[in-house]
Amino acid sequence: MHLELRALSVHYPGRPQPAVDGVSLGLRSGEIGVLIGPSGCGKTTLLRAVAGLEPASAGAILVSGREVTGPGTQVPPEHREVGMVFQDYALFPHLDVAANVAFGLARGLDRAGRRDRVAEVLALVGLAGSERRMPHELSGGQQQRVALARALAPRPQLLLLDEPFSNLDVDLRERLAHEVRGILKSAQATALFVTHDQLEAFAIGDRIGVMHEGRLHQWDDAYSLYHRPATRFVADFIGHGVFAPATLLGALTQGAALPDAAAASAYEVLLRADDIVHDDDAPLRAEILRKAFRGAEFLYTLRLASGEILLAHVPSHHDHGVGEWIGIRAQVDHVVTFRREGGATAPPMVSFPA
């Protein structure tokens, strides 16, 4: 593994719970990992620990097989060969683009070598020829590209990005996320990225980690997080969905045991908004409680006559009013069930095709 965390914990004095609690994960060379989760879940603290800016209370961090944090080991940030891109870009306003990018380059390079490397990384981020421009002459997206070029210039073993698009508007964030992924892949960089935005995470990450209360609930690709959540918290946090009471009559998963009658009713099923289809001819009706316009579709919040709440993605040309009753049907290709225990860490018990 290019980056490996082994049971990493960070505990701040005076706080009863660790900010990072026994997190283990790995990134191969050239992979992009993303950490997401609610505010205060520990994702930025974890990133700072990898950078060497926060001491670990337990566990180990290895970069390219070299232990940089561990029992009796705390390599200073400047000796970890780790680059970092911050939320506020941290560009020097009195230096031009070339000087900003060259700032982190080894002093051993001669002037021509520094100039060539600056030109190389500026071309990589799509800013060729902008060496003499000042930061205030650039847009927010261009400033972020300069910050990325500066972090890539020294050829770090690992690149860390802490919510780098949070100061940009929504449309630019999504576009830049795709572009940054392309830049990192072109540079063959290994990167760990922190964001609170799921769409950003899906756009940029090869592997995505969902954190809650300091713990890593799942470290997986986006498809698996959505369709095969490892915990109830992941199922609730990723995408739009609701949990409905369910009786488990049987399991189609190979090797799964049938529960007894008492246990069979102690389940709930995850229903995503894309599992519910609007169908005017369907006998089942639901009342529209809320609707959110999302361009090509609406997100409808629906209530059945029995009181259960559902969500549905409906093409936006089906423009029904709040309070209207519409026909719906389930189109569930993959059912995920959980024991009805509550809490964020209830394990999924059975997952089978409908």
C-alpha positions as CSV (number, residue, x, y, z in Angstrom):
1,M,0.0,0.0,0.0
2,H,1.2,3.5,-0.8
3,L,-0.7,4.9,2.2
4,E,-1.6,2.7,5.1
5,L,-3.3,3.6,8.4
6,R,-3.3,0.9,11.1
7,A,-5.8,1.3,14.0
8,L,-5.0,5.1,14.0
9,S,-6.4,7.1,17.0
10,V,-6.2,10.7,17.9
11,H,-7.4,11.8,21.4
12,Y,-7.5,15.4,22.4
13,P,-6.9,16.1,26.1
14,G,-10.1,16.9,28.1
15,R,-12.4,15.1,25.6
16,P,-13.9,11.8,26.7
17,Q,-14.1,10.4,23.1
18,P,-11.3,10.2,20.6
19,A,-11.5,12.4,17.6
20,V,-10.2,9.5,15.5
21,D,-11.0,6.1,16.8
22,G,-9.0,3.1,15.5
23,V,-9.2,3.9,11.8
24,S,-7.5,1.5,9.4
25,L,-7.4,2.0,5.6
26,G,-5.2,1.7,2.6
27,L,-4.5,3.5,-0.7
28,R,-2.6,2.0,-3.6
29,S,-0.2,4.0,-5.6
30,G,-2.1,6.4,-7.9
31,E,-5.4,5.9,-6.1
32,I,-7.6,8.8,-4.9
33,G,-9.3,8.3,-1.5
34,V,-12.0,10.5,-0.1
35,L,-13.2,10.9,3.4
36,I,-16.8,12.1,4.0
37,G,-19.1,12.4,7.0
38,P,-21.0,14.9,9.1
39,S,-19.3,17.9,10.7
40,G,-17.2,16.8,13.7
41,C,-16.8,13.2,12.5
42,G,-13.0,13.3,12.6
43,K,-12.2,13.4,8.9
44,T,-10.1,16.6,9.0
45,T,-8.3,15.5,12.2
46,L,-7.4,12.3,10.4
47,L,-6.0,14.2,7.4
48,R,-4.0,16.4,9.7
49,A,-2.6,13.4,11.5
50,V,-1.4,12.0,8.2
51,A,0.2,15.3,7.4
52,G,2.0,15.2,10.8
53,L,0.1,18.2,12.1
54,E,-1.7,16.2,14.8
55,P,0.0,13.6,17.0
56,A,-1.5,10.1,17.2
57,S,-2.4,8.6,20.5
58,A,-2.3,5.1,19.1
59,G,-1.8,3.2,15.8
60,A,0.5,3.8,12.9
61,I,0.7,5.7,9.5
62,L,2.9,4.4,6.7
63,V,3.7,6.3,3.5
64,S,5.3,4.3,0.7
65,G,6.1,1.6,3.3
66,R,7.9,4.1,5.6
67,E,6.4,4.5,9.1
68,V,5.9,8.3,9.7
69,T,3.7,7.9,12.8
70,G,3.9,5.0,15.2
71,P,5.0,4.0,18.7
72,G,8.0,6.2,19.3
73,T,7.9,7.7,15.8
74,Q,6.7,11.1,14.8
75,V,8.3,12.3,11.6
76,P,8.0,16.1,11.2
77,P,5.6,17.4,8.5
78,E,8.4,18.8,6.4
79,H,10.1,15.4,6.2
80,R,7.1,13.3,5.2
81,E,7.1,14.1,1.5
82,V,3.5,15.0,1.8
83,G,1.8,17.9,-0.1
84,M,-1.3,19.7,1.2
85,V,-4.0,21.8,-0.4
86,F,-6.1,23.9,2.0
87,Q,-9.6,25.3,1.9
88,D,-8.4,28.9,1.5
89,Y,-5.7,28.1,-1.1
90,A,-3.0,29.9,1.1
91,L,-1.5,31.7,-2.0
92,F,1.0,34.5,-1.3
93,P,-0.8,37.6,-2.5
94,H,2.5,39.5,-3.2
95,L,4.0,36.8,-5.3
96,D,3.1,36.0,-8.9
97,V,1.8,32.6,-10.0
98,A,5.3,31.3,-10.9
99,A,6.8,32.3,-7.5
100,N,3.8,30.8,-5.7
101,V,4.3,27.4,-7.5
102,A,8.1,27.5,-7.1
103,F,7.9,28.2,-3.3
104,G,7.9,24.5,-2.3
105,L,10.5,23.3,-4.8
106,A,13.9,22.1,-3.4
107,R,16.5,24.8,-3.2
108,G,18.9,22.4,-4.9
109,L,17.3,22.9,-8.3
110,D,19.0,25.5,-10.5
111,R,17.0,28.4,-12.0
112,A,16.3,26.6,-15.3
113,G,15.2,23.5,-13.5
114,R,12.8,25.4,-11.3
115,R,11.4,27.3,-14.3
116,D,10.9,24.1,-16.2
117,R,9.1,22.4,-13.3
118,V,6.8,25.4,-12.8
119,A,5.9,25.4,-16.5
120,E,5.3,21.7,-16.4
121,V,2.8,21.7,-13.5
122,L,1.0,24.8,-14.7
123,A,0.5,23.1,-18.0
124,L,-0.8,20.1,-16.1
125,V,-3.4,22.1,-14.3
126,G,-4.4,24.0,-17.4
127,L,-2.7,27.3,-16.6
128,A,0.1,27.4,-19.1
129,G,1.5,30.9,-19.7
130,S,0.1,32.4,-16.5
131,E,3.4,32.6,-14.7
132,R,3.4,36.4,-14.4
133,R,-0.2,36.8,-13.2
134,M,-0.9,37.8,-9.6
135,P,-3.4,35.8,-7.4
136,H,-5.9,38.7,-7.3
137,E,-6.1,38.5,-11.1
138,L,-7.4,34.9,-11.0
139,S,-10.8,33.5,-10.5
140,G,-11.5,31.2,-7.5
141,G,-11.1,28.1,-9.7
142,Q,-7.8,29.3,-11.2
143,Q,-6.5,30.1,-7.7
144,Q,-7.4,26.5,-6.6
145,R,-5.5,25.2,-9.7
146,V,-2.4,27.3,-8.7
147,A,-2.6,25.8,-5.1
148,L,-2.8,22.3,-6.6
149,A,0.2,23.0,-8.9
150,R,2.2,24.3,-6.0
151,A,1.4,21.1,-4.0
152,L,2.3,18.8,-7.0
153,A,5.5,20.7,-7.9
154,P,7.9,18.9,-5.4
155,R,6.5,15.5,-6.6
156,P,5.2,14.5,-3.1
157,Q,4.7,10.9,-2.2
158,L,1.2,11.7,-1.1
159,L,-1.1,14.7,-1.7
160,L,-3.7,15.7,0.9
161,L,-6.6,18.0,0.1
162,D,-8.8,19.5,2.8
163,E,-12.2,20.6,1.4
164,P,-10.4,22.5,-1.4
165,F,-13.6,23.4,-3.2
166,S,-15.7,24.7,-0.2
167,N,-15.2,28.3,-1.2
168,L,-16.5,27.9,-4.7
169,D,-20.0,27.9,-6.1
170,V,-21.8,24.6,-6.6
171,D,-21.5,24.4,-10.4
172,L,-17.8,25.2,-10.3
173,R,-17.2,22.7,-7.5
174,E,-18.6,19.8,-9.4
175,R,-16.8,20.7,-12.6
176,L,-13.5,21.3,-10.9
177,A,-13.8,18.0,-9.0
178,H,-13.9,16.1,-12.3
179,E,-11.0,18.2,-13.6
180,V,-8.9,17.7,-10.5
181,R,-9.4,14.0,-10.7
182,G,-8.1,14.1,-14.3
183,I,-5.1,16.2,-13.2
184,L,-4.2,13.8,-10.3
185,K,-4.5,10.8,-12.6
186,S,-2.3,12.5,-15.2
187,A,0.3,13.2,-12.5
188,Q,0.0,9.6,-11.2
189,A,-0.5,11.1,-7.8
190,T,-1.7,9.3,-4.7
191,A,-4.2,11.5,-2.9
192,L,-6.4,11.7,0.2
193,F,-9.2,14.2,0.0
194,V,-11.7,15.5,2.6
195,T,-15.1,16.8,1.7
196,H,-18.6,17.1,3.1
197,D,-20.2,16.9,-0.4
198,Q,-21.2,13.4,-1.6
199,L,-21.3,14.4,-5.3
200,E,-17.7,15.7,-5.0
201,A,-16.7,12.4,-3.3
202,F,-18.3,10.3,-6.1
203,A,-16.8,12.5,-8.8
204,I,-13.2,12.3,-7.6
205,G,-12.7,9.2,-5.4
206,D,-11.6,5.7,-6.3
207,R,-12.3,4.7,-2.7
208,I,-14.5,6.6,-0.3
209,G,-14.6,6.4,3.5
210,V,-17.7,7.3,5.5
211,M,-16.8,8.5,9.0
212,H,-19.0,9.1,12.1
213,E,-18.0,9.9,15.6
214,G,-14.3,9.2,14.8
215,R,-14.9,5.8,13.4
216,L,-14.6,4.6,9.8
217,H,-17.8,2.8,8.9
218,Q,-16.9,1.8,5.4
219,W,-14.0,2.2,3.0
220,D,-15.2,1.2,-0.5
221,D,-16.1,2.4,-4.0
222,A,-19.1,4.6,-4.5
223,Y,-21.3,1.9,-6.0
224,S,-20.8,-0.4,-3.0
225,L,-21.5,2.5,-0.5
226,Y,-24.8,3.2,-2.3
227,H,-26.0,-0.4,-3.0
228,R,-24.2,-2.4,-0.3
229,P,-23.8,-0.2,2.8
230,A,-21.9,-1.9,5.6
231,T,-23.8,-0.2,8.4
232,R,-27.1,1.5,8.9
233,F,-25.4,4.8,9.3
234,V,-23.8,4.5,5.8
235,A,-27.2,3.5,4.4
236,D,-28.8,6.6,5.9
237,F,-26.0,9.0,5.1
238,I,-25.4,8.1,1.5
239,G,-28.1,9.2,-1.0
240,H,-31.8,9.7,-0.4
241,G,-33.7,6.9,1.3
242,V,-36.0,5.9,4.1
243,F,-36.2,2.8,6.3
244,A,-39.5,0.8,6.4
245,P,-40.5,-2.0,8.8
246,A,-40.1,-5.4,7.1
247,T,-40.9,-9.0,7.8
248,L,-38.2,-11.3,6.4
249,L,-39.8,-14.4,5.0
250,G,-36.7,-16.0,3.5
251,A,-33.2,-15.3,2.3
252,L,-32.0,-15.9,-1.3
253,T,-28.4,-15.3,-0.5
254,Q,-26.4,-18.5,-0.8
255,G,-25.7,-20.0,2.6
256,A,-28.0,-17.6,4.5
257,A,-30.0,-19.2,7.3
258,L,-33.7,-18.5,7.6
259,P,-34.6,-16.6,10.8
260,D,-37.1,-17.9,13.4
261,A,-40.6,-16.3,13.4
262,A,-39.8,-13.9,16.2
263,A,-36.7,-12.6,14.5
264,A,-38.2,-12.4,11.1
265,S,-40.3,-9.3,11.9
266,A,-37.4,-7.5,13.6
267,Y,-36.1,-6.0,10.4
268,E,-36.3,-2.8,8.3
269,V,-35.7,-2.4,4.6
270,L,-33.8,0.5,3.0
271,L,-35.9,2.1,0.2
272,R,-34.0,4.5,-2.0
273,A,-35.7,7.3,-3.9
274,D,-34.8,5.5,-7.2
275,D,-36.6,2.3,-5.9
276,I,-40.0,4.1,-6.0
277,V,-41.4,4.7,-9.5
278,H,-44.3,7.1,-10.4
279,D,-46.9,5.1,-12.3
280,D,-50.4,6.6,-12.9
281,D,-51.8,3.1,-13.5
282,A,-50.5,1.7,-10.2
283,P,-53.1,0.8,-7.6
284,L,-51.0,2.1,-4.7
285,R,-51.4,5.8,-4.1
286,A,-49.3,8.2,-2.2
287,E,-49.8,11.9,-1.2
288,I,-47.1,14.4,-2.1
289,L,-45.9,16.1,1.1
290,R,-42.9,18.0,-0.4
291,K,-41.2,18.4,-3.7
292,A,-37.7,19.7,-4.6
293,F,-36.9,20.7,-8.2
294,R,-33.6,19.3,-9.3
295,G,-33.6,20.2,-13.0
296,A,-34.2,16.9,-14.8
297,E,-36.2,15.5,-11.9
298,F,-38.1,16.2,-8.7
299,L,-37.4,14.6,-5.4
300,Y,-40.9,13.9,-4.0
301,T,-41.5,13.2,-0.3
302,L,-44.6,10.9,-0.3
303,R,-46.9,9.6,2.4
304,L,-48.9,6.4,2.0
305,A,-52.5,6.1,3.4
306,S,-51.0,3.9,6.2
307,G,-48.7,6.8,7.2
308,E,-45.3,5.5,6.0
309,I,-43.0,8.1,4.3
310,L,-41.3,7.4,1.0
311,L,-39.0,9.3,-1.3
312,A,-39.1,9.1,-5.1
313,H,-37.2,10.6,-8.0
314,V,-39.7,11.6,-10.7
315,P,-38.9,13.1,-14.1
316,S,-39.5,16.9,-13.9
317,H,-42.2,16.9,-16.6
318,H,-44.4,15.0,-14.1
319,D,-45.1,18.3,-12.2
320,H,-47.7,17.4,-9.6
321,G,-48.7,19.7,-6.8
322,V,-48.2,19.3,-3.0
323,G,-51.2,17.5,-1.6
324,E,-51.9,15.6,-4.8
325,W,-52.2,11.8,-4.7
326,I,-50.2,9.9,-7.3
327,G,-49.7,6.2,-8.3
328,I,-46.5,4.6,-7.3
329,R,-44.9,1.2,-7.5
330,A,-41.7,-0.4,-6.1
331,Q,-39.0,-1.3,-8.6
332,V,-36.4,-2.8,-6.3
333,D,-33.5,-4.6,-7.9
334,H,-31.5,-5.1,-4.7
335,V,-32.9,-5.2,-1.2
336,V,-30.8,-4.2,1.8
337,T,-32.2,-5.1,5.3
338,F,-31.0,-4.2,8.8
339,R,-32.0,-5.5,12.2
340,R,-34.5,-3.0,13.7
341,E,-32.1,-2.1,16.5
342,G,-31.6,1.6,15.9
343,G,-28.2,3.4,16.3
344,A,-25.6,4.1,13.7
345,T,-23.7,0.8,13.8
346,A,-26.5,-1.8,13.5
347,P,-25.0,-4.4,11.0
348,P,-26.8,-5.4,7.8
349,M,-28.0,-8.9,8.2
350,V,-29.2,-10.0,4.8
351,S,-28.8,-8.5,1.3
352,F,-30.6,-10.3,-1.6
353,P,-32.1,-9.6,-5.0
354,A,-35.8,-8.9,-4.9
